[in-house]
Amino acid sequence: MKKKIKRLFLKDNGSVSIYAIIIILPIFMLNALLIDTLRILSAERQIDSAMETALRSTMSHFSSDLAGVGLFAYGGEDAGTDFTTYMNNQFYSSSELSGTQNLSRPTITNATASFDTSRNLVDYNVFRHQIVESMKYQAPVQMGTDLFDLLTNNNISVEDVEKAEELVENYEEILDLMKKRNAEIDKAIEQLTPYNKLIKEDIASEVIGTKVTSDEETIPEGIKTFQQLVFYLDRYQELKEKKDNEEELTSDEEKEITNYEDGVKEKPYKSVIDMEIYHTDIPKHLVGSNRDANNPASGSAKDYNDQINELMGDSESLEELEEFTLNDDFFTDILDNEDQIYENIRFDKSLEDSPEHGNLGSFSVGQLFLAFYVAIEDDNKELADAIIQSIDNKLGNLKKGQVKKIEDQMQKYDNVKKALENVDIKAEEEKADESFGSLWAELNKYNDIKNQISGDNQLYAELDSIVAEYNGVTGQGGDDEEPSRLQFIKDAFERFKEFVEFMQGFPTSVRNELYINEYIMANYGSTETYELYEPQSYAFSTKKAQYITYGYNVAGMNYFMFLKDIALILFVGNLLGQGIQGGFAGPLGFLKALAGALATTAKDMSDLTSKPYELRWNPFKAFGGGYVNLSMPMFLRIIMAMKSTSEPYNDEKLRRLQAVITRETDVRLDTSPSYIEGNVEGRIKLWFIPQLAEVLPGKVEGNYYIFNSRKVYSY
């Protein structure tokens, strides 16, 4: 036995077979693993392909209402059941593989499908993606050649517009500030005129009076002036002495005493007290209550004048306005000299020193008035005469000095004011105001007919409600109040700059938003009518795109704001078309250009809102551009694109678009999924050694390799 065993291991017979087994066995195991691996890979591909087909088939049950406006979302009853059915049909009853032998066909043990509820059409990214994909080929065709011509047929830049804007706004602001400045100066002059007249005439005529030359010594009724009181002082003292001595006086003599005493009581100098009012009000209008010309109060003439000088700067294009400006000397001369007049005239109820012949010059005129009555009471006729003479001297000096300086400045101002208000300038300004009024009246026909479309308000409330549910910004009331001419100009240039920026940025900066805008135009665009006096022009039914663009929730407001934006753009284009970048020939040239641009804009608006609702326009004539044909839909495209440079606005626009889609299709977008996920569990029986398959990345259970596949699909 031992020999047999020894022979078995030590003899060479059979060694080749053992070596062969050692070599062949690994090869066999590798082949077995490769075969099962290929079967697994094939089964995985079958499952992936089947899942993709099943998902597509499931999602083919889309909402036909949404599909009508180019959007796709699941509209079936039960996506999970549909998906399972489609999966089973491919592997079993209805599949082409049914009844055939397939060496790698897997077994489906579980198939489910579910929607990602966060990826519905309310999601901005999903919504944008669907619209952009559907419009990337359609939009360029819809926009046509007119927009391309407009974008390429100009040499204007934002810098050109900004220069023109600065010039126009400066002119308008300066002229407006000059009016405000002049209005305050006029109020000051209303006070300065009687103030100066008091010095030049009133004190001399009403307080001092003329010398009495009558030979009649009887004291008459109504005396009151200083000269009268001095002249009749002797007669009064004579009568008073008789009375004091208890001499009998006649009734006429008693009347004379009364007449004189009434004259003393009259005190006509009290009118000088008005100077306190003048002294307060004159500076208030010129520089403010603080009387500081270096720091004028807001709304004072000096404040307006400083703003004018700041706007003027060193601009050569504003040189024509220099003749209408005032320098600081105008204000300081008036204030300083008014102060000096006040100090020389001011009324003081007290007299610290006793007036005498030698010191009268140290008293103000107001104090001398008091001193005069003291002299009268003391029967000091000589001192009273000296006081009158001192007052005359003071008034004479003030007239030659301070009053003249004030009046010289007033004359300069009068020349400036007359130059600004000459016949031609006033006529052109009236024409500009009339043109602006006519333009606004045309636009404001909306107010005449808005009650006829008030039923749309309920519709807008419904849209607001949908927008709010979609977590968006609801509408707003809007503003149809007439702006000032300056505000209209500011708004117009702001809108026109957006217009130019849009043209320079097309198409890369807002390409996707342009596609969305074209989607709005294609499905909910602006339709006729467009007449300013036609209620249907303002209705939601014909102006859905205007609502999506502007978002106002008041009947007719969206079309009104659309018309206003067009008018703003047309106005600046027409103003630039007059070649204003070189400056104006003073206020007259500016107002002519303004009136012309406003009148042309009113005519353009009339043409654009009348059939065939088109305008041949050249906003860039001054910059070498050519004419372009513009229609209402084209203007809406442009305005939508101008607004679409703002991300917050774009999101709000999409919310309003979603609200309109929901209302028009009666399909809720927040429950309309477009993103489905399929999960399939399957297995395939292994032919060879299961343990070998465990080296693969999947899961092995007994003799089966287990599949867990996940696949997503979106429209």
Secondary structure, 3 states (H helix, E strand, C coil): CHHHHHHHHHCCCCHHHHHHHHHHHHHHHHHHHHHHHHHHHHHHHHHHHHHHHHHHHHHCCECHHHHCCCCCCECCCCHHHHHHHHHHHHHCCCCCCCCCCCCCCCEEEEEEEEECCCCECCCHHHHHHHHHHHHCCHHHHHHHHHHHHHHHCCCCCHHHHHHHHHHHHHHHHHHHHHHHHHHHHHHHHHHHHHHHHHHHHHHHHHHHCCCCCCCCCCCCCCCCCHHHHHHCHHHHHHHHHHHHCCCCCCHHHHHHHHHHHHHHHHCHHHHHHHHHHHHHHHHHHHCCCCCCCCCCCCCCHHHHHHHHHHHHCCCHHHHHHHHHCCCHHHHHHHHHHHHHHHHHHCCCCCCCCCCCCCCHHHCCHHHHHHHHHHHHHCCCHHHHHHHHHHHHHHHHHHHHHHHHHHHHHHHHHHHHHHHHCCHHHHHHHHHHHHHHHHHHHHHCCHHHHHHHHCCHHHHHHHHHHHHHHCCCCCCECCCCCCCCHHHHHHHHHHHHHHHHHHHHHCCCCCHHHHHHHHHHHHHHCCCCCCCCCCHHHHCCCCCHHHHHHHCECCCCHHHHHHHHHHHHHHHHHHHHCCCHHHCCCHHHHHHHHHHHHHHHHHHHHHHHCCCCCEEEECCCHHHCCCCEEEEHHHHHHHHHHHHCCCHHHHHHHHHHHHHHHHHHHCCCHHHCECEEEEEEEEEEECCCCHHHHCCCCCEEECCEEEEEEEEEEEC
